[in-house]
Amino acid sequence: MNVPTITLNNQTQIPQLGFGVFQVPPEQTADTVTKAFEVGYRHIDTAQMYGNEQEVGIAIANADIPRDELYVTSKLNNSFHRPDDARRAFDDTMDKLGLDQIDLFLIHWPLPTLYDGDFVSTWQTLAEFVADGRARSIGVSNFQPAHLERIIAETGVVPAVNQIEVHPYFTNEEARAASIRHGIEVEAWSPIAQGAVLSDDTIGKIAAAHGKSISQVTLRWHVERGDIVFPKSMHEERMRENFDIFDFSLTAEEVETIAALDRGADGRRGPNPDEFDYIPG
């Protein structure tokens, strides 16, 4: 089954469906990613703070998959926003993944209340990795509209993607709209609200009409709105279910019905990026 690709603003291509390894224990990551490859996933999303980059690298090294068929993303640890720290951290990511070039590297969180409010120099540092050829694309994660405006105004470098919390209970329209306005693609983390939507009656009725699961319909809703998604599951049956979303489509009315489930800020499952200040110990 062919996964659709989206053309980023630097004319590179990204698969619209990927596989996330958030909260996958390191000792299980290589086997889990290998299963994902067997199912058909070719887009892997990890992060320094997930603690499993090296194991993702092992799975990649052991896979009989041409490098140009894989898409690999990682993200900068919150501890390493200072430019020299970010450079060392990026070197470490490349070593752990065993790659000469990463497809996409992101600032994981803006941390506007830390580092004297300076995430601009961090962004400028990521641009170096594109200039030296070790990153094909760079982007941000959890950036609010004001954060996007600032880095673009002060550097002239537009992120390729903004990875933000998006799901039917928190459609995050302001951040989505700001991203789209700047030509930045939206990646949706927590696409099924950490499982909260799986008992939703409204989505359940739509799923029944299509002979699909609630998870499949929700992921399809993201795809039809243009989001890039990477659901996570360590169970092969669920991996296959999440991958099987390209043989049906939703009506415009169904898309709007699911979007109407939005609860605004009350639907947020993760931290507020304007306030989040976690630094790993």
Disulfide bonds with the S-S distance in Angstrom:
none
